[in-house]
C-alpha cells in the first residue's frame, strides 16, 4: 500500500500520519516503522508520535548512529537494531554509509515528512 498525504502547512499531516500508523500497528501491519524528516522537525515529530499515539521512535541522528556502531559488531546494520526509528534527511544526505545501511534494512512503513526536501 502506498499513500501520499499532502496539504498546506499546519493542517494536520503529522496527526493524520500518526492515526494511520497507529491503526496499522494495531492491525499488526506496521511493526517496523521508519520516519524520515528534517533535522528541525525530529524532536517535534518524535514528541507528537509519543504523546498522541504512544508510538516511541528511536532517534537515529549522526551521533546516535556513531554510538551504536561502537556497540554492535561491524557487520550488523544499525537500522536493524530498532523497530521504530526516526532519522534526519540531512543525515541521510551527508553519509553514504548510513544511506547504504538504510537501503539494506526492511521496513513495514516508511513516512517521509517534508518529502519535497528529500531530493
Backbone torsions as a table, in degrees:
resi	resn	phi	psi	omega
1	UNK	NA	136.6	174.6
2	UNK	-124.9	142.6	-176.4
3	UNK	-144.7	133.8	175.6
4	UNK	-116.1	124.6	174.7
5	UNK	-111.8	113.3	-177.3
6	UNK	-133.9	129.2	179.6
7	UNK	-164.0	174.8	178.8
8	UNK	-65.2	162.8	178.9
9	UNK	-59.9	136.5	173.1
10	UNK	83.0	11.5	-177.4
11	UNK	-101.9	12.3	170.0
12	UNK	97.0	24.3	179.0
13	UNK	-63.2	-39.0	179.1
14	UNK	-63.7	-42.0	178.1
15	UNK	-65.4	-41.3	178.3
16	UNK	-63.9	-42.2	177.1
17	UNK	-62.5	-38.6	177.9
18	UNK	-64.8	-41.6	177.8
19	UNK	-62.9	-45.0	179.8
20	UNK	-65.0	-44.4	179.4
21	UNK	-61.0	-45.4	179.8
22	UNK	-59.8	-45.2	-180.0
23	UNK	-65.1	-44.4	178.7
24	UNK	-63.7	-39.2	178.1
25	UNK	-64.5	-43.2	178.5
26	UNK	-61.3	-33.5	179.7
27	UNK	-84.9	0.3	179.7
28	UNK	75.8	21.0	-177.4
29	UNK	-105.5	-0.7	-179.4
30	UNK	-143.4	72.3	176.9
31	UNK	-81.2	-41.8	179.0
32	UNK	-104.3	116.0	-174.0
33	UNK	-122.0	133.0	174.4
34	UNK	-124.6	129.8	173.9
35	UNK	-113.5	129.1	175.5
36	UNK	-115.0	124.1	-178.6
37	UNK	-147.1	176.9	177.9
38	UNK	-73.9	156.7	178.4
39	UNK	-56.3	-39.1	-178.7
40	UNK	-65.0	-25.2	-176.9
41	UNK	-99.5	-4.6	-176.2
42	UNK	-52.7	-55.9	-176.1
43	UNK	-64.2	-44.8	-178.8
44	UNK	-62.9	-45.6	-179.3
45	UNK	-64.1	-45.1	179.5
46	UNK	-60.7	-44.1	180.0
47	UNK	-65.0	-44.4	179.9
48	UNK	-60.4	-45.7	-178.9
49	UNK	-64.8	-35.8	-179.3
50	UNK	-75.9	-50.9	-173.5
51	UNK	-73.0	-34.3	-177.0
52	UNK	-92.6	-28.3	-172.5
53	UNK	-128.3	1.0	-177.9
54	UNK	54.5	39.0	177.1
55	UNK	-110.5	104.9	178.9
56	UNK	-78.3	135.8	176.7
57	UNK	-119.9	123.1	176.7
58	UNK	-76.8	123.1	-178.2
59	UNK	-79.6	118.2	179.9
60	UNK	-112.1	75.9	173.6
61	UNK	-86.8	-179.4	-175.9
62	UNK	-57.2	-43.1	-178.2
63	UNK	-65.7	-43.4	179.8
64	UNK	-64.5	-39.4	179.3
65	UNK	-66.0	-41.6	176.9
66	UNK	-60.8	-44.3	178.6
67	UNK	-61.1	-43.0	-179.8
68	UNK	-64.8	-40.0	179.7
69	UNK	-60.7	-31.7	178.5
70	UNK	-76.3	-17.9	-175.2
71	UNK	-101.9	-17.8	-177.1
72	UNK	-115.3	157.6	177.4
73	UNK	-58.5	150.1	-174.7
74	UNK	-57.4	-31.9	-176.8
75	UNK	-85.3	-1.7	177.6
76	UNK	-82.8	147.5	177.6
77	UNK	-92.8	123.9	180.0
78	UNK	-54.4	-40.0	-176.0
79	UNK	-71.0	-17.9	177.7
80	UNK	-82.1	-6.5	-177.7
81	UNK	-85.0	-12.0	-177.1
82	UNK	-132.1	132.5	179.3
83	UNK	-82.3	-25.5	-177.9
84	UNK	-134.5	109.6	-170.9
85	UNK	-130.5	157.7	172.5
86	UNK	-132.5	134.2	-177.9
87	UNK	-137.3	149.7	179.6
88	UNK	-82.3	136.7	175.8
89	UNK	-62.2	-29.3	178.5
90	UNK	-64.6	-40.1	176.9
91	UNK	-63.2	-42.7	180.0
92	UNK	-65.8	-37.7	-179.7
93	UNK	-68.1	-33.2	-174.8
94	UNK	-82.9	-27.1	-168.1
95	UNK	-124.3	107.6	-179.8
96	UNK	-62.7	-36.4	-179.5
97	UNK	-65.1	-40.3	177.6
98	UNK	-66.9	-44.0	177.6
99	UNK	-59.1	-42.0	179.8
100	UNK	-65.1	-42.4	178.3
101	UNK	-61.8	-40.3	179.9
102	UNK	-64.6	-40.7	179.1
103	UNK	-62.5	-27.5	-176.8
104	UNK	-98.7	19.3	175.1
105	UNK	-118.8	155.4	-176.0
106	UNK	-102.9	137.6	177.9
107	UNK	-132.1	138.6	173.5
108	UNK	-77.7	-34.1	-176.4
109	UNK	-142.3	128.4	175.1
110	UNK	-120.9	125.7	176.9
111	UNK	-112.3	123.5	177.1
112	UNK	-110.9	103.5	179.0
113	UNK	-83.7	142.1	-178.4
114	UNK	56.6	49.9	-174.2
115	UNK	-57.5	-26.0	179.4
116	UNK	-65.5	-14.9	176.6
117	UNK	-91.0	-1.3	-173.9
118	UNK	-75.9	-20.5	-174.0
119	UNK	-73.0	NA	NA
